Amino acid sequence: MSVPARDPMTREERRAGMGLAAIFALRMLGLFLILPVFAVHAATIPGGGDLTLVGLAIGAYGLTQACLQIAYGAASDRFGRKPVIVFGLVLFVLGSVVAALADGIHMIIVGRVLQGAGAISAAVTALAADLTRDQHRTKVMAMIGSSIGLVFALSMVAAPLLYAAVGMDGIFWLTAVLAAGAIGVLLWAVPVAPPVPRATGRLIDVLRDGQLMRLNFGVFALHLIQTTMWVMVPSALVSGGGLPVPEHWKVYLPAVLLSFVVMVPAVIVAERHDKLKPVFNAAIVLLAVVQIGLWLFGDGLIPLALLLTLFFISFNVLEATQPSWISRIAPPGSKGTALGVYNTLQSIGLFLGGVLGGWLGQTFGPAAVSLSCAALALLWLALASTMNPPPLRAAPAGAPR
């Protein structure tokens, strides 16, 4: 009996996946680069002594993203994906320039709000869906999710070195250059999208879907915790770990490398062997353990290094697997709407993480920040444990079972 030929990704699908992942990576790298250093830098600028304002500056772009994400997705349905994405990236460049020229915390907040107004995530993921067939869409979504985790880890290593070399204004100028590079990738590397069919799904149908909303809560919780942590972690490394900012890479680099040693096989097991739910839940457990550990042992350099390594493992696994899961279960007629809601909740988490992290740290101290994040992670675990496993992948014809 002959074995049917495999159906690999086409050259155009691979170009689409790599190009769109690169756009996400270039934009998110610019956003993430300020996280490891801004809380320390803020103390040197007017208004930067108020942790609430510091948290607002870190998370402000999430607020405008949350407000505009669904609107950008709808606009991309009407005017085309690429024009809307270019418009958003131009706004991001302008916001980066404003932040680079700012002389105090308030103008940096204005720049971050403008950065967030380039809310292209839903339009980019919708373009990814347009350019890939159903059987390969999960791979492309995983590529995009993994790129976010990768650039987050890279930013943790690069930011202290960049800050020492070019300062905070130099980092903001770099974010503008990266966003301009993303426009070039979109126009010349990403294939032309086919005509967009009119969506048949309704927003209310997505909001009523318990499985989708659990994933939406998950991305909200993950990015709230991530942003909240980075209001406090840089200062903890300086005060508790005795490590000046230019040397923070000595903690971040080995933590990032070790996290990828664990993350890559975990994602392979999740995707290839249909173990997405147990791997996913284990990563949430690890996230909660990290927050409890920061509460109990977050004062010394070695405990902080170990806990940050565990955090990177959990974050990277979750960032790679969540888009894959949502792409499997979103109804075909509501994929764009589902992705818009997903990215909106992600943006709200980014915004609230910065604001709440700053307020909690200012009012109640670092312990309250860690305990609140731990409680949120445990709530997420309770919701995720009740989810149905995603649909099984169809085994290739002739493959052993």
N, C-alpha and C positions, 0 to 999 in steps of 0.2 A: 504494500500500500504506500503510495507516494505521500510525502509530507508537503503540505502547502507552503508556498514561499512566505517568508517573514514579511512584515509590513513596517519597515523602519521609517524614521522621520525623514522627510524630504530635505533637500538642501535649503529650500526656502523656509521650512519650519525651523531648522537649526539656526539659520540667520535671524529669524524673528525672535527665537528664544534668547540667543546670545545678545542681540542688539537691545531688546527691551530690558533684559537683566542689567546690561551696561548702563542704560538710562537711569534705572532705579538706583544702581550702585553709585553713579556720579552725583546724583541729586542727594541721596541719603548720606553719602560720605560728607558732603558739605554741611548737612544738618547735624550729624553725629560728632563732627570734629570739635565742636565747642564743649561737649559734655564733660570730658575729663578735666578741663582746665578753667571753664568759665567761672565756677563758684569761687575759685582762688583769685582769678583775675579781677572779679567784680569788686573785691575789697579795695582795689587801687583806683577806682573811678568814682565820680560823683554819684551818689545814690546807691552805690553797690554794697553798702553796709547792711541794707535791709534784705534779709533772706527771702521775704515774700516777693520783693521785686526781682531778686535773682531768679527765683523759681519761675516767676512770670516770664522773664526773658528767655529762660530755657524752654518753657512750654508754650509760649505765645503762638508760635507758628501752627501748633495743633488746633488752636481755636478757629483760626480762619480756614484751615483745611477742613475741619468738621463742618463748618457752615457752607462750604462751597463744593465739597466732594461730589454730592449727588447732582448738583447743578452742572458741574463739569462733565459728569457722565452723560447727562441729558443733552448738553450742548454737543458732545461728540457724536451722539446719535443723529443730530440734525445737521451739523456742519462738517462732520468728518473727524476721525480720531486725531490725525496728525496736526491739523491747524489748531485744535484746542490744546494739544500737548505743547506745541511751540509757544502759544500765548502764555500758558502757565509757566513755562521755563523762563520766558522773558521777564515775567513778574518776579520770579525767584532771583534772577540776576539783579534786578533793581533793588530788591530787598537786601541782598547781600552788600550792594554798594552803599546803601543807607547805613547799614550796621557798621561797615568798614570806616565810614566817615564820622560816626557818632562820637561825641565827647562825653557821654554820660549814659547811665542805665536806661533812661527814658527813651532816648533816640534808638538805642539798641533794641528795645522792645518794639518800637515802630518798624524797624527793619525786619525783625523776626515775624511780625504780623504780615508784612508784605511778602516775605518768603513763603509763608503758609498760604497766601492767596494763590500761589501757583499749585493748586491742589489737583495734580495730574494722576494720582494713583489709580483712581477708578477708570479713567480714560486709557491708561497704559495697560491695565489688566484686561479691559474690554478689547483693546487692539490685539493683545495676545490671544484672546479667545477667537477673534476674527481670523487670525492668520494660522491657526492650528486646527487639526482634526480632533474629534472627540477622543480618539484612542491615544493621542499624544499630548493632550492639553495638560494632564496632570504633570507630565515631565517638565513642560514649560513653566507652569506655576511653581513647581518645586525649584526650578532654576532661579526664578525671580525671588522667591522666598529665601533661598540660600544666599543669593547675592546681598540681600539686606543684612543677614546675619554675618556674612563675611566682611562687609564694609564697616559694620558696627565694631567688630573685633579689630579690624585694621585701624579704625579711628582711635581706639583706646591706646594703641601702640604709637601711632604717628603724632597724635595731638600734642603730647608733652614736648616732643622734639621740635615740632613746628612752632609751638608757642615760644620755646626758648630761642628759636632762630628768627622768626618774623613777627612775633607778638600776636595779639588778638586781632588787630586790624588786618594783619597779613593773612590770617586764617579766613577772615570774611572775604578778602579779595580773592583768595584761592577758591572759595565756594562759588563766587561769581564765574570764575574761569571754568570750573568743573561743570556748572550748569550750561554755559555756552557750548562746551564740548558735547554735552548731552544732546543739544539741538543738532549738532553736526551728525552725531550717531543716528538720530531719528531720521534725518533727511537723506542720508547717503548710505546707511547700513541696513536699516529696517526695510523689508519689502513693502511694496505698495499694498494697501489693504483693499479687500473686495468691498463692494457696496454694502452698507450696513442695513440688514433687514429691520423692519419696525418691530420693536419689542412687544411681546404679547403678555408678559407678566405684569402683575400689579404690585405696588409697594406693600399693600396690606397683606398680600399672600406671603411675602418674605417675612414680614413682622410677625405673622401668625405661625411660622414654621419653627417649632421648638428646637430642632436640631441646628438649623442655621443660626438661631439667636444664641444658642449656647456657644457656638464658635465665635459669634460677634462679641459676646461677653468676654470670651477668652482673649481675643486680640486687644480688647479694651484693657483688661487686667494686666496683660503682659507689658504693654507699652506704658501704662501708668506706673507699674512697679519699676520698669527700666528707668524712666525719667526721674522718678522720685529718688531712686538710689543715687543718681549722679548729681543730685543737689548736695548730698552729704559725703559720698565716697572720696572725692579728691581732698577735701579738708581732713578726712579721717586718715588718709595716707600721710598727710603732712604732719598733723598733730599727734595721732596715735602711733603711726608707723615710723615717724621721724624721717620721712623721705621727701625731699624738695620736689616741686613739680617737674623740673627737667629730667628727673630720674625715675618718674613714675613708669616709664616704659620698661624698666627692669622687673616690674611686677606684671604689667600687662602682656608683654611679649611671651614669656613662658606660659602664662595663663591661657592666652589665645591659642598657642601651638598645641598645648595639651588638650584643650577643649575640642579642637578639630580632630585630634587623634581618636577621641571618643565619639564625637558627633557624626562623623562620616559613616562608620559602620552602623550606628544606631539608625540613621536615616535609610541606609540600604536595607536593613532588616525590616524597617517599617514599610517601605515602598515595595520591595520585591517579594516579601514573604507575607504580605497582608497582616502585619502586626502593628498597624498604625495606632490603634487605640491603646494597647498596653505601653508602647513606647511614648506616646503622647502623655498619658497619665503619669508615667514614671518621671518625665521631665517636669511636670507640674509639681510633683512631690519634691523633687530636687530644688525647685524654685522656692518652695515654702521652707525647706531645710536651710537654704542660704539665708533667708531673711531672719529666721530664728537664730542662726549662727552669728549674724551681724549684731543682733541684740545681745547675745551672751558673750561673744568673743571678739568683737569688732574693734579692739583697741590696739592690738599688736600687729606688727608687719607680717609675720608668718601666718597667723590666722586670717588676716585680710587677703593675703595672696591666695591661700587655699580656697577661701569662700568665693573670691572673684573667679577662680578657675571653674568652680562648680556652677557659678552663675552663667558664665559663658557657654558651658555645655548645655544647660537647660534652655537658655535663650536661643541659641543657634538651632537646637533640635525643634523647638516650638515654632520658630520663625520659618523654618523650612517645611514643616509638616502641615501647618494650619492652612496655607493657601491650597495645598494639594487636597486636603480633606474637603474644603468648601467647594472646590471645583468638581469634586466627585458627586456631591449631593445637591448642588443648586439646580433647580429645574431648568431645562433648556430655554424656555421662554422668559426666564427671569434672571439669567446669569448676570446681565449688566446691572440690574437693580440690586441683586444680592451682593455683588462686588462693591457697588456704591455704598450700601449700608455697612458692609464689612470695613471698608476704608474710612468711613465716617466715624465708626466706633473706635478704630485705631487712633484717629486724630484726636478724638475727645480724650482718650487715655493719655496721649502725649501731653496735651494741654493741662489736664487736671493733675497729672503726675508732677509737673513742674510747680504748679501753684500750691497744691496740697503738701508736696514735699517741703517747699520753702516755708509754708505757714506752720506745719507741724514741727519742723526743726527749730523755727524761730520761737514758737510758743511753748513746746513741751520737750524739745531736745531730740537728739538722734535716736534714742531708744523708741520713742513713739513712732518715728518713721518706720523703723524695722518691724515693729509689732503690727502696725497697720498693714504693711505690705504682706506680712505673713498671714494675717487674717484674710486678706483678699485672695491670696493664693490658695488657701484652704477652701474658701467658698467656691473658687473656680474648680478645684478638684472635685468637690461635691457635685457640681453641675455636670462636669465632664464625665464623671463615672456613670451617670445615668444615660449617656448618649448611646445610640445604636452604632455598632462598628460601621465604617463606610462600606459601600458595596465592594465585593471581591473583584479583583481584576480578572478578566477572562484569561485563562491560560492559553498560550500559543498552541495552535493545532499541532498535535503530535507530541506535545511536551508531556513528560511523565507527571502523574498526579500522586 
